[in-house]
């Protein structure tokens, strides 16, 4: 079965009323489908090829891979290539960020089937290579990157639904990560986000 990425264009209009009252309406253009073969799971956005446009990367299974689509500069996407991962890794979550401090967007992919994460280094011009594997708790599904410890390197947060934990991996610099620290987070943990929830100038975590 063939599945699709969907692009939804955003168009905003404003209606101004007599008397100074204004209201706004937000609408979406018709969707555009991009074939991506079978079983896509999650998606990340970043400038993979350094041309200033936002590209796409999707995790897919059967076979395990990351599928790259590149922006032509007008919001139209063209399939680039598949980066194949290890067999039975079952890639789920994916996120983008400059992990190694070289100014371009790297990727992190959650390998649900192997209980670890892959880091993919951006080599420039849209090419990626596997940089490292780091162990996490059982059933990892989702990952975000955030500045958690104040050292300007992006750390990683991984939700692990089968173990009911959130794993935090601190960036040691140059895209290498220390051992995961696990925090209990309830049953069937999935999505997560980072924000300063208590206004003390550091990032806290909210977990689904």
VOPAGU-2260 file (C-alpha; in pm, 1 decimal, decimal comma):
REM VOPAGU-2260
SITE   aa  ch    i         X         Y         Z
SITE  UNK   A    0       0,0       0,0       0,0
SITE  UNK   A    1     131,6     345,2     -89,5
SITE  UNK   A    2     100,4     620,3     166,2
SITE  UNK   A    3     164,1     991,5     123,9
SITE  UNK   A    4     313,4    1294,0     284,9
SITE  UNK   A    5      65,1    1576,3     284,8
SITE  UNK   A    6     144,5    1941,7     231,8
SITE  UNK   A    7    -114,3    2191,3     350,3
SITE  UNK   A    8     -54,8    2551,8     243,9
SITE  UNK   A    9    -147,1    2825,2     490,4
SITE  UNK   A   10    -332,7    3134,1     376,3
SITE  UNK   A   11    -438,5    3403,0     622,1
SITE  UNK   A   12    -700,1    3671,6     554,9
SITE  UNK   A   13    -814,9    3959,7     770,9
SITE  UNK   A   14   -1163,6    4112,9     768,6
SITE  UNK   A   15   -1178,1    4468,0     905,6
SITE  UNK   A   16   -1508,1    4587,9    1042,9
SITE  UNK   A   17   -1639,5    4942,5    1073,1
SITE  UNK   A   18   -1575,7    5088,1    1414,9
SITE  UNK   A   19   -1222,4    4955,8    1460,4
SITE  UNK   A   20   -1315,0    4597,7    1547,7
SITE  UNK   A   21   -1114,3    4340,4    1354,5
SITE  UNK   A   22   -1139,6    3966,7    1317,3
SITE  UNK   A   23    -909,2    3727,5    1133,8
SITE  UNK   A   24    -967,3    3399,2     958,4
SITE  UNK   A   25    -712,8    3129,6     883,8
SITE  UNK   A   26    -769,8    2883,7     603,8
SITE  UNK   A   27    -574,1    2608,3     431,1
SITE  UNK   A   28    -527,0    2542,2      62,3
SITE  UNK   A   29    -609,7    2193,9     -70,3
SITE  UNK   A   30    -361,7    1929,2      40,7
SITE  UNK   A   31     -85,1    1801,7    -185,7
SITE  UNK   A   32      18,4    1434,8    -159,5
SITE  UNK   A   33     374,3    1308,6    -202,5
SITE  UNK   A   34     421,8     930,1    -241,1
SITE  UNK   A   35     646,9     778,6      25,3
SITE  UNK   A   36     588,3     400,7     -11,6
SITE  UNK   A   37     463,1     202,5     287,3
SITE  UNK   A   38     435,0     257,8     663,2
SITE  UNK   A   39     558,4     612,8     730,6
SITE  UNK   A   40     553,4     698,5    1101,4
SITE  UNK   A   41     687,0    1039,6    1207,3
SITE  UNK   A   42     837,5    1340,4    1031,2
SITE  UNK   A   43    1103,6    1605,9    1090,9
SITE  UNK   A   44    1161,0    1940,3     922,1
SITE  UNK   A   45    1498,0    2107,7     863,3
SITE  UNK   A   46    1726,7    2257,7     602,0
SITE  UNK   A   47    1914,6    1941,0     504,4
SITE  UNK   A   48    2095,9    2080,7     200,3
SITE  UNK   A   49    2179,1    2430,9     324,7
SITE  UNK   A   50    1981,4    2620,6      60,1
SITE  UNK   A   51    1761,8    2806,4     309,3
SITE  UNK   A   52    1446,5    2603,3     237,4
SITE  UNK   A   53    1279,9    2361,9     477,6
SITE  UNK   A   54    1308,6    1997,4     372,8
SITE  UNK   A   55    1139,0    1685,4     512,1
SITE  UNK   A   56    1257,8    1354,9     658,1
SITE  UNK   A   57    1023,2    1069,2     747,9
SITE  UNK   A   58    1077,9     745,5     935,2
SITE  UNK   A   59     943,2     439,9     752,2
SITE  UNK   A   60     933,4      66,9     816,0
SITE  UNK   A   61     944,6    -241,7     590,4
SITE  UNK   A   62    1223,9    -183,6     510,5
SITE  UNK   A   63    1358,6      36,3     789,1
SITE  UNK   A   64    1468,7     373,6     653,4
SITE  UNK   A   65    1452,6     751,8     660,5
SITE  UNK   A   66    1296,6     899,8     344,7
SITE  UNK   A   67    1414,1    1247,6     240,8
SITE  UNK   A   68    1209,0    1498,7      41,1
SITE  UNK   A   69    1369,5    1824,7     -72,0
SITE  UNK   A   70    1206,6    2166,2    -111,0
SITE  UNK   A   71    1248,9    2329,1    -452,4
SITE  UNK   A   72    1217,9    2676,4    -299,3
SITE  UNK   A   73     847,4    2713,7    -373,6
SITE  UNK   A   74     712,5    2468,9    -119,4
SITE  UNK   A   75     706,6    2181,9    -367,8
SITE  UNK   A   76     882,1    1864,6    -252,4
SITE  UNK   A   77    1075,6    1610,9    -455,4
SITE  UNK   A   78    1178,8    1270,6    -325,2
SITE  UNK   A   79    1555,0    1256,4    -275,1
SITE  UNK   A   80    1662,0     919,6    -139,1
SITE  UNK   A   81    1616,4     658,4     133,2
SITE  UNK   A   82    1875,1     617,7     406,0
SITE  UNK   A   83    1842,6     255,8     516,3
SITE  UNK   A   84    1879,0     159,2     881,7
SITE  UNK   A   85    1955,3    -171,7    1050,4
SITE  UNK   A   86    1710,6    -456,5    1005,8
SITE  UNK   A   87    1430,2    -485,5    1264,3
SITE  UNK   A   88    1514,1    -144,6    1413,4
SITE  UNK   A   89    1151,2     -27,9    1356,3
SITE  UNK   A   90    1218,9     348,2    1331,2
SITE  UNK   A   91     959,0     561,7    1506,2
SITE  UNK   A   92    1035,4     909,5    1636,4
SITE  UNK   A   93    1260,0    1155,6    1454,2
SITE  UNK   A   94    1380,3    1506,0    1535,7
SITE  UNK   A   95    1621,8    1757,0    1385,9
SITE  UNK   A   96    1882,5    1982,1    1546,1
SITE  UNK   A   97    2246,0    2085,3    1529,2
SITE  UNK   A   98    2383,9    1809,2    1750,3
SITE  UNK   A   99    2754,0    1861,1    1679,1
SITE  UNK   A  100    2768,5    2241,0    1668,2
SITE  UNK   A  101    2877,7    2271,5    1305,0
SITE  UNK   A  102    2583,7    2487,2    1198,6
SITE  UNK   A  103    2369,8    2238,6    1006,3
SITE  UNK   A  104    2073,1    2023,8    1102,1
SITE  UNK   A  105    2146,7    1666,1    1208,0
SITE  UNK   A  106    1886,1    1399,5    1285,4
SITE  UNK   A  107    1797,8    1165,3    1569,5
SITE  UNK   A  108    1591,0     854,2    1495,4
SITE  UNK   A  109    1430,5     630,0    1757,7
SITE  UNK   A  110    1486,1     258,8    1692,4
SITE  UNK   A  111    1187,4     107,6    1872,1
SITE  UNK   A  112    1287,6    -245,4    1782,2
SITE  UNK   A  113    1641,1    -217,8    1924,4
SITE  UNK   A  114    1588,0       4,7    2231,8
SITE  UNK   A  115    1831,0     268,9    2115,6
SITE  UNK   A  116    1850,0     588,8    1914,3
SITE  UNK   A  117    2048,6     657,1    1598,6
SITE  UNK   A  118    2220,7     992,0    1546,6
SITE  UNK   A  119    2260,7    1086,3    1180,1
SITE  UNK   A  120    2525,6    1345,1    1096,5
SITE  UNK   A  121    2455,8    1597,1     822,2
SITE  UNK   A  122    2753,6    1581,8     584,6
SITE  UNK   A  123    2634,3    1877,4     378,4
SITE  UNK   A  124    2432,7    1908,0      54,5
SITE  UNK   A  125    2160,4    1686,2     199,9
SITE  UNK   A  126    2374,6    1377,7     266,1
SITE  UNK   A  127    2359,3    1197,9     602,8
SITE  UNK   A  128    2562,1     922,9     767,0
SITE  UNK   A  129    2506,4     716,9    1079,7
SITE  UNK   A  130    2711,5     879,8    1356,2
SITE  UNK   A  131    2623,5     682,7    1669,7
SITE  UNK   A  132    2388,0     450,3    1856,8
SITE  UNK   A  133    2285,2     517,2    2215,9
SITE  UNK   A  134    2087,9     282,2    2439,9
SITE  UNK   A  135    1755,3     386,9    2589,9
SITE  UNK   A  136    1481,1     215,6    2787,8
SITE  UNK   A  137    1241,3     -40,7    2641,8
SITE  UNK   A  138     981,0      68,9    2389,3
SITE  UNK   A  139    1121,7     406,8    2282,5
SITE  UNK   A  140     885,9     588,1    2043,8
SITE  UNK   A  141     939,9     965,8    2045,9
SITE  UNK   A  142    1233,9    1205,5    2073,7
SITE  UNK   A  143    1287,7    1578,6    2109,0
SITE  UNK   A  144    1605,6    1787,8    2130,1
SITE  UNK   A  145    1632,8    2071,2    2383,4
SITE  UNK   A  146    1888,6    2273,4    2581,2
SITE  UNK   A  147    1832,2    2111,7    2920,5
SITE  UNK   A  148    2156,6    2172,0    3110,7
SITE  UNK   A  149    2249,7    2524,4    3000,5
SITE  UNK   A  150    2569,2    2438,5    2811,2
SITE  UNK   A  151    2441,3    2537,9    2462,8
SITE  UNK   A  152    2450,8    2178,7    2333,2
SITE  UNK   A  153    2125,8    2008,3    2238,4
SITE  UNK   A  154    2033,5    1728,0    2475,2
SITE  UNK   A  155    1781,6    1454,4    2393,5
SITE  UNK   A  156    1456,0    1346,7    2555,3
SITE  UNK   A  157    1315,6    1005,1    2459,6
SITE  UNK   A  158     978,0     870,3    2571,2
SITE  UNK   A  159     970,6     493,4    2624,7
SITE  UNK   A  160     616,6     364,9    2631,0
SITE  UNK   A  161     684,9       4,2    2732,2
SITE  UNK   A  162     897,1      98,9    3033,0
SITE  UNK   A  163     684,1     400,4    3128,8
SITE  UNK   A  164     985,1     631,2    3143,6
SITE  UNK   A  165    1134,7     943,8    2995,1
SITE  UNK   A  166    1505,9     905,5    2917,3
SITE  UNK   A  167    1734,7    1209,8    2909,7
SITE  UNK   A  168    2068,1    1193,0    2727,5
SITE  UNK   A  169    2311,2    1480,2    2783,8
SITE  UNK   A  170    2517,7    1603,8    2491,8
SITE  UNK   A  171    2887,4    1570,1    2575,2
SITE  UNK   A  172    2985,7    1794,8    2285,9
SITE  UNK   A  173    3039,8    1728,2    1915,7
SITE  UNK   A  174    2723,8    1517,4    1901,6
SITE  UNK   A  175    2825,0    1245,3    2148,0
SITE  UNK   A  176    2583,7    1159,1    2428,5
SITE  UNK   A  177    2622,1    1021,6    2778,4
SITE  UNK   A  178    2423,3     728,7    2921,5
SITE  UNK   A  179    2047,9     775,1    2944,0
SITE  UNK   A  180    1898,6     880,3    3276,8
SITE  UNK   A  181    1546,0     741,0    3317,9
SITE  UNK   A  182    1259,5     919,2    3495,2
SITE  UNK   A  183     927,6     747,4    3574,7
SITE  UNK   A  184     649,4     906,2    3371,4
SITE  UNK   A  185     346,1     681,2    3397,3
SITE  UNK   A  186     196,3     417,2    3172,6
SITE  UNK   A  187     239,6     409,9    2794,5
SITE  UNK   A  188     444,0     730,0    2763,6
SITE  UNK   A  189     445,6     877,4    2413,0
SITE  UNK   A  190     479,9    1243,5    2308,4
SITE  UNK   A  191     680,8    1505,3    2498,2
SITE  UNK   A  192     766,8    1873,3    2483,5
SITE  UNK   A  193    1007,2    2101,5    2668,3
SITE  UNK   A  194     920,4    2446,0    2806,5
SITE  UNK   A  195     982,4    2665,2    3109,7
SITE  UNK   A  196     663,3    2566,1    3289,7
SITE  UNK   A  197     742,3    2721,1    3629,2
SITE  UNK   A  198     920,0    3037,2    3508,7
SITE  UNK   A  199    1250,8    2959,7    3676,6
SITE  UNK   A  200    1450,5    3003,0    3352,3
SITE  UNK   A  201    1515,8    2635,9    3282,7
SITE  UNK   A  202    1330,9    2385,2    3067,8
SITE  UNK   A  203    1083,8    2140,9    3218,4
SITE  UNK   A  204     916,1    1848,4    3042,2
SITE  UNK   A  205     554,0    1767,0    2971,0
SITE  UNK   A  206     484,7    1406,8    2870,6
SITE  UNK   A  207     176,3    1241,5    2721,0
